[in-house]
Amino acid sequence: MDRLIGTVSMGVRTPIIETGDNLVDIVFDSVNKAVESKNIELKDKDVVCVTESLVARAQGNYATCEQIAKDINNKFKADEIAILFPILSRNRFSIMLKAFALSGKKLHICLSYPQDEVGNYIMDRMDLFESDVNPYSDILSEEEFRKLAGDYKHEFTGVDYISLYKEMAKNSEVHFFNNPKDVLKFTKSVLVCQIHTRDLTKKLLEKSGAEEVYGLDEIMTQSVDGSGYNEDYGLLGSNLSTDDVVKLFPRDGQVFVDELQKRLIEKYNKEIEVMIYGDGAFKDPVGKIWELADPVVSPAYTKGLSGTPNELKIKYIADTELKDLSIDERTEKMRERISHKKDDLKGTNETLGTTPRQITDLLGSLCDLTSGSGDKGTPVVLIQGYFDNYSND
């Protein structure tokens, strides 16, 4: 076995991107320079991954709080609306709440407890366990919730999100419950702020008598007074840019990845894949936060990245079929077994313990961890060897 290194993930530095920059040119040049600086040989099925924020910045896909407020008023005719089950986040949601408040409508901020959809806790779980409160049925006012939870602050950020959200939306009341239908006790006009369960909640509310129901994915789906927009995800995937501006999830991503792939193939004569990535799909073991606050991990990718892995579990085969062989025999037999595996291994014992997730979700998680979320300055990630296996030299 001559090859001793498998998958390699490398962050690639780029210039600081601004609206109007030709991102295809910039990423192409950045990858070329990185490859040349390290004498890297690009190969078939290498993957160039670009963070969604870079694409959105180059597109100028932004909206002001005033523009978002106008779209809220375009959609909702009632004088008061419920903001149902938002996540607890300064970056992801507080700026949107500020925009909703500018609509002039009374807001009912409805929070789930003891945690939000992606795992941010709003209270100590032990306080809930030791109380008589039933989180599946009980609706709590702010006063009742404070008696239960006190002035709880988020473990990582140190923020009291109840106080923060009330400060962002002064004309608001805060309620705490977990049954979506309970929102109709306060108003029949509801903005569903859930990310991954939004469609189910919207259908449930519509069947239960709600009169106006929209999701975050239905706000800012078209330009408002020259704003950016996202026709597929609206405000989902957006985050704070400035105190009054939101950066939206990028649009027209397929055009970008296809053009960049074309340039790379022409340059290197290799079938290089390209994808846009946002949040990784993984859960923090300490804070219990599920990282995926974007609606999808990858909003656009080239066709070679479709599907799920088709992998054998080396440990399972080694412990069952190869356990009585010598080390050289085990190695050779394993490589032979992998090289002759079936095209579809789904449901077979030899796949036990493998990860049946979308390839783009797996790659996106790797990219998110590689590029980080702060000052690494590597919003492009080059991945090599991801589609290789133990049988490849």
Contacts in CASP RR format, 6 or more apart in sequence:
PFRMAT RR
TARGET T0000
AUTHOR 0000-0000-0000
METHOD contacts of the structure
MODEL  1
MDRLIGTVSMGVRTPIIETGDNLVDIVFDSVNKAVESKNIELKDKDVVCV
TESLVARAQGNYATCEQIAKDINNKFKADEIAILFPILSRNRFSIMLKAF
ALSGKKLHICLSYPQDEVGNYIMDRMDLFESDVNPYSDILSEEEFRKLAG
DYKHEFTGVDYISLYKEMAKNSEVHFFNNPKDVLKFTKSVLVCQIHTRDL
TKKLLEKSGAEEVYGLDEIMTQSVDGSGYNEDYGLLGSNLSTDDVVKLFP
RDGQVFVDELQKRLIEKYNKEIEVMIYGDGAFKDPVGKIWELADPVVSPA
YTKGLSGTPNELKIKYIADTELKDLSIDERTEKMRERISHKKDDLKGTNE
TLGTTPRQITDLLGSLCDLTSGSGDKGTPVVLIQGYFDNYSND
1 331 0 8 1.000
1 335 0 8 1.000
1 393 0 8 1.000
2 393 0 8 1.000
3 392 0 8 1.000
3 393 0 8 1.000
6 385 0 8 1.000
6 388 0 8 1.000
7 366 0 8 1.000
7 383 0 8 1.000
7 384 0 8 1.000
7 385 0 8 1.000
7 386 0 8 1.000
7 388 0 8 1.000
8 383 0 8 1.000
8 384 0 8 1.000
8 385 0 8 1.000
9 366 0 8 1.000
9 367 0 8 1.000
9 370 0 8 1.000
9 381 0 8 1.000
9 382 0 8 1.000
9 383 0 8 1.000
10 34 0 8 1.000
10 370 0 8 1.000
10 381 0 8 1.000
10 382 0 8 1.000
10 383 0 8 1.000
10 384 0 8 1.000
11 34 0 8 1.000
11 370 0 8 1.000
11 371 0 8 1.000
11 376 0 8 1.000
11 378 0 8 1.000
11 380 0 8 1.000
11 381 0 8 1.000
11 382 0 8 1.000
12 30 0 8 1.000
12 31 0 8 1.000
12 34 0 8 1.000
12 378 0 8 1.000
12 380 0 8 1.000
12 381 0 8 1.000
12 382 0 8 1.000
13 30 0 8 1.000
13 34 0 8 1.000
13 377 0 8 1.000
13 378 0 8 1.000
13 380 0 8 1.000
14 26 0 8 1.000
14 27 0 8 1.000
14 30 0 8 1.000
14 54 0 8 1.000
14 377 0 8 1.000
14 378 0 8 1.000
14 379 0 8 1.000
14 380 0 8 1.000
15 26 0 8 1.000
15 30 0 8 1.000
17 23 0 8 1.000
17 26 0 8 1.000
17 54 0 8 1.000
17 57 0 8 1.000
17 58 0 8 1.000
17 379 0 8 1.000
18 57 0 8 1.000
18 58 0 8 1.000
19 57 0 8 1.000
19 58 0 8 1.000
19 59 0 8 1.000
19 60 0 8 1.000
19 62 0 8 1.000
20 58 0 8 1.000
20 59 0 8 1.000
20 60 0 8 1.000
21 58 0 8 1.000
22 58 0 8 1.000
23 50 0 8 1.000
23 54 0 8 1.000
23 55 0 8 1.000
23 58 0 8 1.000
23 256 0 8 1.000
24 256 0 8 1.000
24 259 0 8 1.000
24 260 0 8 1.000
24 263 0 8 1.000
26 58 0 8 1.000
27 48 0 8 1.000
27 50 0 8 1.000
27 54 0 8 1.000
27 260 0 8 1.000
27 380 0 8 1.000
28 260 0 8 1.000
28 263 0 8 1.000
28 264 0 8 1.000
28 267 0 8 1.000
30 380 0 8 1.000
31 48 0 8 1.000
31 264 0 8 1.000
31 380 0 8 1.000
31 382 0 8 1.000
32 267 0 8 1.000
34 40 0 8 1.000
34 382 0 8 1.000
35 42 0 8 1.000
35 382 0 8 1.000
40 382 0 8 1.000
40 384 0 8 1.000
42 264 0 8 1.000
42 268 0 8 1.000
42 270 0 8 1.000
42 272 0 8 1.000
42 384 0 8 1.000
43 270 0 8 1.000
43 384 0 8 1.000
43 385 0 8 1.000
44 270 0 8 1.000
44 271 0 8 1.000
44 272 0 8 1.000
45 271 0 8 1.000
45 272 0 8 1.000
45 273 0 8 1.000
45 385 0 8 1.000
45 386 0 8 1.000
45 387 0 8 1.000
45 388 0 8 1.000
46 270 0 8 1.000
46 272 0 8 1.000
46 273 0 8 1.000
46 382 0 8 1.000
46 383 0 8 1.000
46 384 0 8 1.000
46 385 0 8 1.000
47 272 0 8 1.000
47 273 0 8 1.000
47 274 0 8 1.000
47 275 0 8 1.000
47 305 0 8 1.000
47 363 0 8 1.000
47 382 0 8 1.000
47 383 0 8 1.000
47 386 0 8 1.000
48 260 0 8 1.000
48 264 0 8 1.000
48 272 0 8 1.000
48 273 0 8 1.000
48 274 0 8 1.000
48 275 0 8 1.000
48 380 0 8 1.000
48 381 0 8 1.000
48 382 0 8 1.000
49 274 0 8 1.000
49 275 0 8 1.000
49 276 0 8 1.000
49 277 0 8 1.000
49 363 0 8 1.000
49 364 0 8 1.000
49 367 0 8 1.000
49 380 0 8 1.000
49 381 0 8 1.000
49 382 0 8 1.000
49 383 0 8 1.000
50 256 0 8 1.000
50 257 0 8 1.000
50 260 0 8 1.000
50 274 0 8 1.000
50 275 0 8 1.000
50 276 0 8 1.000
50 277 0 8 1.000
50 379 0 8 1.000
50 380 0 8 1.000
51 276 0 8 1.000
51 277 0 8 1.000
51 278 0 8 1.000
51 367 0 8 1.000
51 371 0 8 1.000
51 379 0 8 1.000
51 380 0 8 1.000
52 237 0 8 1.000
52 249 0 8 1.000
52 250 0 8 1.000
52 276 0 8 1.000
52 277 0 8 1.000
52 278 0 8 1.000
52 294 0 8 1.000
52 299 0 8 1.000
53 239 0 8 1.000
53 247 0 8 1.000
53 278 0 8 1.000
53 379 0 8 1.000
54 379 0 8 1.000
54 380 0 8 1.000
55 250 0 8 1.000
55 253 0 8 1.000
55 256 0 8 1.000
55 276 0 8 1.000
56 62 0 8 1.000
56 247 0 8 1.000
56 248 0 8 1.000
56 249 0 8 1.000
56 250 0 8 1.000
57 247 0 8 1.000
59 250 0 8 1.000
59 251 0 8 1.000
59 252 0 8 1.000
60 228 0 8 1.000
61 228 0 8 1.000
61 229 0 8 1.000
61 230 0 8 1.000
61 247 0 8 1.000
61 248 0 8 1.000
61 249 0 8 1.000
61 250 0 8 1.000
61 251 0 8 1.000
62 227 0 8 1.000
62 228 0 8 1.000
62 241 0 8 1.000
62 245 0 8 1.000
62 246 0 8 1.000
62 247 0 8 1.000
62 248 0 8 1.000
63 220 0 8 1.000
63 224 0 8 1.000
63 227 0 8 1.000
63 228 0 8 1.000
63 229 0 8 1.000
63 238 0 8 1.000
63 245 0 8 1.000
63 246 0 8 1.000
63 248 0 8 1.000
64 99 0 8 1.000
64 227 0 8 1.000
64 244 0 8 1.000
64 245 0 8 1.000
64 246 0 8 1.000
65 95 0 8 1.000
65 98 0 8 1.000
65 99 0 8 1.000
65 102 0 8 1.000
65 244 0 8 1.000
65 245 0 8 1.000
65 246 0 8 1.000
66 99 0 8 1.000
66 102 0 8 1.000
66 244 0 8 1.000
67 220 0 8 1.000
67 224 0 8 1.000
67 225 0 8 1.000
67 226 0 8 1.000
67 227 0 8 1.000
68 96 0 8 1.000
68 99 0 8 1.000
68 100 0 8 1.000
68 102 0 8 1.000
68 219 0 8 1.000
68 220 0 8 1.000
68 224 0 8 1.000
68 235 0 8 1.000
68 246 0 8 1.000
69 99 0 8 1.000
69 100 0 8 1.000
69 101 0 8 1.000
69 102 0 8 1.000
69 103 0 8 1.000
69 104 0 8 1.000
70 224 0 8 1.000
70 225 0 8 1.000
71 219 0 8 1.000
71 220 0 8 1.000
71 224 0 8 1.000
72 81 0 8 1.000
72 99 0 8 1.000
72 100 0 8 1.000
72 103 0 8 1.000
72 105 0 8 1.000
72 191 0 8 1.000
72 219 0 8 1.000
73 103 0 8 1.000
73 105 0 8 1.000
74 224 0 8 1.000
75 212 0 8 1.000
75 214 0 8 1.000
75 218 0 8 1.000
75 219 0 8 1.000
76 103 0 8 1.000
76 105 0 8 1.000
76 189 0 8 1.000
76 191 0 8 1.000
76 212 0 8 1.000
76 214 0 8 1.000
77 189 0 8 1.000
77 212 0 8 1.000
78 105 0 8 1.000
78 187 0 8 1.000
78 188 0 8 1.000
78 189 0 8 1.000
78 211 0 8 1.000
78 212 0 8 1.000
79 105 0 8 1.000
79 106 0 8 1.000
80 105 0 8 1.000
80 106 0 8 1.000
80 107 0 8 1.000
80 108 0 8 1.000
80 187 0 8 1.000
80 189 0 8 1.000
81 100 0 8 1.000
81 105 0 8 1.000
81 106 0 8 1.000
81 107 0 8 1.000
81 108 0 8 1.000
81 187 0 8 1.000
81 189 0 8 1.000
81 190 0 8 1.000
81 191 0 8 1.000
81 212 0 8 1.000
82 107 0 8 1.000
82 108 0 8 1.000
82 110 0 8 1.000
82 183 0 8 1.000
82 186 0 8 1.000
82 187 0 8 1.000
82 189 0 8 1.000
82 190 0 8 1.000
82 191 0 8 1.000
83 97 0 8 1.000
83 100 0 8 1.000
83 107 0 8 1.000
83 108 0 8 1.000
83 109 0 8 1.000
83 110 0 8 1.000
83 169 0 8 1.000
83 172 0 8 1.000
83 191 0 8 1.000
83 193 0 8 1.000
84 110 0 8 1.000
84 180 0 8 1.000
84 183 0 8 1.000
84 190 0 8 1.000
84 191 0 8 1.000
84 192 0 8 1.000
84 193 0 8 1.000
84 194 0 8 1.000
84 201 0 8 1.000
85 110 0 8 1.000
85 111 0 8 1.000
85 112 0 8 1.000
85 116 0 8 1.000
85 117 0 8 1.000
85 180 0 8 1.000
85 192 0 8 1.000
85 193 0 8 1.000
85 194 0 8 1.000
85 201 0 8 1.000
86 93 0 8 1.000
86 96 0 8 1.000
86 97 0 8 1.000
86 109 0 8 1.000
86 111 0 8 1.000
86 116 0 8 1.000
86 165 0 8 1.000
86 193 0 8 1.000
87 93 0 8 1.000
87 116 0 8 1.000
87 117 0 8 1.000
87 118 0 8 1.000
87 120 0 8 1.000
87 193 0 8 1.000
87 195 0 8 1.000
87 293 0 8 1.000
88 111 0 8 1.000
88 116 0 8 1.000
88 120 0 8 1.000
88 122 0 8 1.000
88 154 0 8 1.000
88 159 0 8 1.000
88 161 0 8 1.000
89 120 0 8 1.000
89 293 0 8 1.000
90 157 0 8 1.000
90 159 0 8 1.000
90 164 0 8 1.000
90 240 0 8 1.000
91 239 0 8 1.000
91 240 0 8 1.000
92 237 0 8 1.000
92 238 0 8 1.000
92 239 0 8 1.000
92 240 0 8 1.000
92 293 0 8 1.000
93 193 0 8 1.000
94 164 0 8 1.000
94 165 0 8 1.000
94 168 0 8 1.000
94 240 0 8 1.000
95 239 0 8 1.000
95 240 0 8 1.000
95 243 0 8 1.000
95 244 0 8 1.000
95 245 0 8 1.000
95 246 0 8 1.000
96 216 0 8 1.000
96 235 0 8 1.000
96 238 0 8 1.000
96 246 0 8 1.000
97 107 0 8 1.000
97 109 0 8 1.000
97 165 0 8 1.000
97 168 0 8 1.000
97 169 0 8 1.000
98 168 0 8 1.000
98 169 0 8 1.000
98 244 0 8 1.000
99 246 0 8 1.000
100 107 0 8 1.000
100 169 0 8 1.000
100 191 0 8 1.000
101 107 0 8 1.000
101 168 0 8 1.000
101 169 0 8 1.000
101 170 0 8 1.000
101 171 0 8 1.000
101 172 0 8 1.000
104 171 0 8 1.000
105 171 0 8 1.000
106 171 0 8 1.000
106 172 0 8 1.000
106 173 0 8 1.000
107 169 0 8 1.000
107 171 0 8 1.000
107 172 0 8 1.000
107 173 0 8 1.000
108 172 0 8 1.000
108 173 0 8 1.000
108 175 0 8 1.000
108 183 0 8 1.000
108 186 0 8 1.000
108 187 0 8 1.000
109 165 0 8 1.000
109 166 0 8 1.000
109 169 0 8 1.000
109 172 0 8 1.000
109 173 0 8 1.000
109 174 0 8 1.000
109 175 0 8 1.000
110 174 0 8 1.000
110 175 0 8 1.000
110 176 0 8 1.000
110 177 0 8 1.000
110 182 0 8 1.000
110 183 0 8 1.000
110 186 0 8 1.000
111 122 0 8 1.000
111 161 0 8 1.000
111 162 0 8 1.000
111 174 0 8 1.000
111 175 0 8 1.000
111 176 0 8 1.000
112 122 0 8 1.000
112 176 0 8 1.000
112 177 0 8 1.000
112 178 0 8 1.000
113 122 0 8 1.000
113 123 0 8 1.000
113 128 0 8 1.000
113 135 0 8 1.000
113 140 0 8 1.000
113 145 0 8 1.000
113 149 0 8 1.000
113 176 0 8 1.000
113 177 0 8 1.000
113 178 0 8 1.000
114 121 0 8 1.000
114 122 0 8 1.000
114 123 0 8 1.000
114 124 0 8 1.000
114 125 0 8 1.000
114 128 0 8 1.000
114 135 0 8 1.000
114 149 0 8 1.000
115 121 0 8 1.000
115 122 0 8 1.000
115 288 0 8 1.000
116 122 0 8 1.000
117 194 0 8 1.000
117 195 0 8 1.000
117 196 0 8 1.000
117 197 0 8 1.000
118 195 0 8 1.000
118 289 0 8 1.000
118 290 0 8 1.000
118 291 0 8 1.000
118 292 0 8 1.000
118 293 0 8 1.000
119 287 0 8 1.000
119 288 0 8 1.000
119 289 0 8 1.000
119 290 0 8 1.000
120 154 0 8 1.000
120 161 0 8 1.000
120 289 0 8 1.000
121 152 0 8 1.000
121 154 0 8 1.000
121 155 0 8 1.000
121 287 0 8 1.000
121 288 0 8 1.000
122 149 0 8 1.000
122 152 0 8 1.000
122 161 0 8 1.000
122 162 0 8 1.000
123 145 0 8 1.000
123 148 0 8 1.000
123 149 0 8 1.000
123 150 0 8 1.000
123 152 0 8 1.000
124 149 0 8 1.000
124 152 0 8 1.000
127 148 0 8 1.000
127 149 0 8 1.000
127 150 0 8 1.000
128 135 0 8 1.000
128 148 0 8 1.000
128 149 0 8 1.000
131 148 0 8 1.000
133 140 0 8 1.000
133 148 0 8 1.000
135 178 0 8 1.000
136 178 0 8 1.000
136 179 0 8 1.000
137 179 0 8 1.000
138 177 0 8 1.000
139 175 0 8 1.000
139 176 0 8 1.000
139 177 0 8 1.000
139 182 0 8 1.000
139 185 0 8 1.000
140 148 0 8 1.000
140 175 0 8 1.000
140 176 0 8 1.000
140 177 0 8 1.000
141 175 0 8 1.000
141 176 0 8 1.000
142 162 0 8 1.000
142 173 0 8 1.000
142 174 0 8 1.000
142 175 0 8 1.000
142 176 0 8 1.000
144 176 0 8 1.000
145 162 0 8 1.000
145 174 0 8 1.000
145 176 0 8 1.000
146 162 0 8 1.000
151 160 0 8 1.000
152 160 0 8 1.000
153 159 0 8 1.000
153 160 0 8 1.000
154 160 0 8 1.000
154 161 0 8 1.000
155 287 0 8 1.000
156 287 0 8 1.000
156 289 0 8 1.000
162 174 0 8 1.000
165 172 0 8 1.000
165 174 0 8 1.000
166 172 0 8 1.000
166 174 0 8 1.000
173 186 0 8 1.000
175 186 0 8 1.000
177 183 0 8 1.000
180 192 0 8 1.000
180 201 0 8 1.000
180 204 0 8 1.000
180 205 0 8 1.000
181 204 0 8 1.000
181 205 0 8 1.000
181 208 0 8 1.000
183 190 0 8 1.000
183 205 0 8 1.000
183 210 0 8 1.000
184 190 0 8 1.000
184 205 0 8 1.000
184 208 0 8 1.000
184 209 0 8 1.000
184 210 0 8 1.000
188 209 0 8 1.000
188 210 0 8 1.000
188 211 0 8 1.000
188 212 0 8 1.000
189 210 0 8 1.000
189 211 0 8 1.000
189 212 0 8 1.000
189 213 0 8 1.000
190 205 0 8 1.000
190 210 0 8 1.000
190 212 0 8 1.000
190 213 0 8 1.000
190 214 0 8 1.000
191 214 0 8 1.000
191 215 0 8 1.000
191 216 0 8 1.000
191 219 0 8 1.000
192 198 0 8 1.000
192 201 0 8 1.000
192 202 0 8 1.000
192 205 0 8 1.000
192 213 0 8 1.000
192 214 0 8 1.000
192 215 0 8 1.000
192 216 0 8 1.000
193 215 0 8 1.000
193 216 0 8 1.000
194 201 0 8 1.000
195 216 0 8 1.000
195 236 0 8 1.000
195 292 0 8 1.000
195 293 0 8 1.000
195 294 0 8 1.000
195 295 0 8 1.000
196 292 0 8 1.000
196 295 0 8 1.000
198 215 0 8 1.000
198 216 0 8 1.000
198 217 0 8 1.000
202 213 0 8 1.000
202 215 0 8 1.000
205 213 0 8 1.000
206 213 0 8 1.000
216 234 0 8 1.000
216 235 0 8 1.000
216 236 0 8 1.000
217 232 0 8 1.000
217 233 0 8 1.000
217 234 0 8 1.000
217 235 0 8 1.000
217 236 0 8 1.000
217 295 0 8 1.000
218 234 0 8 1.000
219 234 0 8 1.000
219 235 0 8 1.000
220 227 0 8 1.000
220 228 0 8 1.000
220 229 0 8 1.000
220 230 0 8 1.000
220 234 0 8 1.000
220 235 0 8 1.000
220 248 0 8 1.000
221 229 0 8 1.000
221 230 0 8 1.000
221 231 0 8 1.000
221 232 0 8 1.000
221 234 0 8 1.000
222 229 0 8 1.000
222 231 0 8 1.000
223 229 0 8 1.000
228 248 0 8 1.000
229 248 0 8 1.000
229 251 0 8 1.000
230 236 0 8 1.000
230 248 0 8 1.000
230 249 0 8 1.000
230 250 0 8 1.000
230 251 0 8 1.000
231 251 0 8 1.000
232 251 0 8 1.000
232 299 0 8 1.000
233 249 0 8 1.000
233 295 0 8 1.000
233 299 0 8 1.000
234 248 0 8 1.000
234 249 0 8 1.000
235 246 0 8 1.000
235 248 0 8 1.000
236 249 0 8 1.000
236 294 0 8 1.000
236 295 0 8 1.000
237 248 0 8 1.000
237 249 0 8 1.000
237 293 0 8 1.000
237 294 0 8 1.000
237 295 0 8 1.000
238 246 0 8 1.000
238 247 0 8 1.000
238 248 0 8 1.000
238 249 0 8 1.000
239 246 0 8 1.000
239 247 0 8 1.000
240 246 0 8 1.000
240 247 0 8 1.000
241 247 0 8 1.000
249 294 0 8 1.000
249 295 0 8 1.000
249 299 0 8 1.000
250 256 0 8 1.000
250 276 0 8 1.000
250 299 0 8 1.000
250 300 0 8 1.000
253 276 0 8 1.000
253 299 0 8 1.000
253 300 0 8 1.000
254 300 0 8 1.000
256 276 0 8 1.000
256 300 0 8 1.000
257 274 0 8 1.000
257 275 0 8 1.000
257 276 0 8 1.000
257 300 0 8 1.000
257 301 0 8 1.000
257 302 0 8 1.000
258 274 0 8 1.000
258 302 0 8 1.000
260 274 0 8 1.000
261 272 0 8 1.000
261 273 0 8 1.000
261 274 0 8 1.000
261 302 0 8 1.000
264 270 0 8 1.000
264 272 0 8 1.000
264 274 0 8 1.000
265 271 0 8 1.000
265 272 0 8 1.000
273 301 0 8 1.000
273 302 0 8 1.000
273 304 0 8 1.000
273 305 0 8 1.000
274 301 0 8 1.000
274 302 0 8 1.000
275 298 0 8 1.000
275 300 0 8 1.000
275 301 0 8 1.000
275 302 0 8 1.000
275 305 0 8 1.000
275 360 0 8 1.000
275 363 0 8 1.000
275 364 0 8 1.000
276 298 0 8 1.000
276 299 0 8 1.000
276 300 0 8 1.000
276 301 0 8 1.000
277 297 0 8 1.000
277 298 0 8 1.000
277 360 0 8 1.000
277 363 0 8 1.000
277 364 0 8 1.000
277 367 0 8 1.000
277 368 0 8 1.000
277 381 0 8 1.000
278 294 0 8 1.000
278 297 0 8 1.000
278 298 0 8 1.000
278 299 0 8 1.000
278 364 0 8 1.000
278 367 0 8 1.000
278 368 0 8 1.000
279 291 0 8 1.000
279 292 0 8 1.000
279 293 0 8 1.000
279 294 0 8 1.000
279 297 0 8 1.000
279 368 0 8 1.000
280 291 0 8 1.000
280 292 0 8 1.000
280 297 0 8 1.000
280 361 0 8 1.000
280 364 0 8 1.000
280 365 0 8 1.000
280 367 0 8 1.000
280 368 0 8 1.000
280 369 0 8 1.000
281 290 0 8 1.000
281 291 0 8 1.000
281 292 0 8 1.000
281 297 0 8 1.000
281 357 0 8 1.000
281 361 0 8 1.000
281 364 0 8 1.000
281 365 0 8 1.000
282 290 0 8 1.000
282 291 0 8 1.000
282 292 0 8 1.000
282 365 0 8 1.000
282 368 0 8 1.000
282 369 0 8 1.000
283 289 0 8 1.000
283 290 0 8 1.000
283 291 0 8 1.000
284 290 0 8 1.000
284 291 0 8 1.000
291 365 0 8 1.000
291 368 0 8 1.000
297 358 0 8 1.000
297 360 0 8 1.000
297 361 0 8 1.000
297 364 0 8 1.000
297 365 0 8 1.000
298 305 0 8 1.000
298 360 0 8 1.000
298 361 0 8 1.000
298 363 0 8 1.000
298 364 0 8 1.000
301 360 0 8 1.000
305 359 0 8 1.000
305 360 0 8 1.000
305 363 0 8 1.000
306 359 0 8 1.000
306 360 0 8 1.000
307 358 0 8 1.000
307 359 0 8 1.000
308 356 0 8 1.000
308 357 0 8 1.000
308 358 0 8 1.000
308 359 0 8 1.000
309 354 0 8 1.000
309 355 0 8 1.000
309 356 0 8 1.000
309 357 0 8 1.000
309 359 0 8 1.000
309 362 0 8 1.000
310 341 0 8 1.000
310 343 0 8 1.000
310 344 0 8 1.000
310 345 0 8 1.000
310 346 0 8 1.000
311 345 0 8 1.000
311 351 0 8 1.000
311 354 0 8 1.000
311 389 0 8 1.000
312 337 0 8 1.000
312 338 0 8 1.000
312 341 0 8 1.000
312 345 0 8 1.000
312 350 0 8 1.000
312 351 0 8 1.000
312 354 0 8 1.000
313 350 0 8 1.000
313 351 0 8 1.000
313 352 0 8 1.000
313 353 0 8 1.000
313 354 0 8 1.000
314 334 0 8 1.000
314 390 0 8 1.000
316 349 0 8 1.000
316 350 0 8 1.000
316 352 0 8 1.000
316 353 0 8 1.000
317 334 0 8 1.000
317 337 0 8 1.000
317 350 0 8 1.000
318 330 0 8 1.000
318 334 0 8 1.000
321 333 0 8 1.000
321 337 0 8 1.000
322 329 0 8 1.000
322 330 0 8 1.000
322 333 0 8 1.000
322 334 0 8 1.000
325 333 0 8 1.000
334 390 0 8 1.000
335 390 0 8 1.000
335 391 0 8 1.000
336 391 0 8 1.000
338 389 0 8 1.000
338 390 0 8 1.000
338 391 0 8 1.000
339 391 0 8 1.000
342 348 0 8 1.000
345 351 0 8 1.000
346 356 0 8 1.000
355 362 0 8 1.000
363 383 0 8 1.000
363 386 0 8 1.000
366 381 0 8 1.000
366 383 0 8 1.000
366 386 0 8 1.000
367 381 0 8 1.000
367 383 0 8 1.000
370 378 0 8 1.000
370 381 0 8 1.000
371 377 0 8 1.000
371 378 0 8 1.000
371 379 0 8 1.000
371 380 0 8 1.000
371 381 0 8 1.000
372 378 0 8 1.000
END
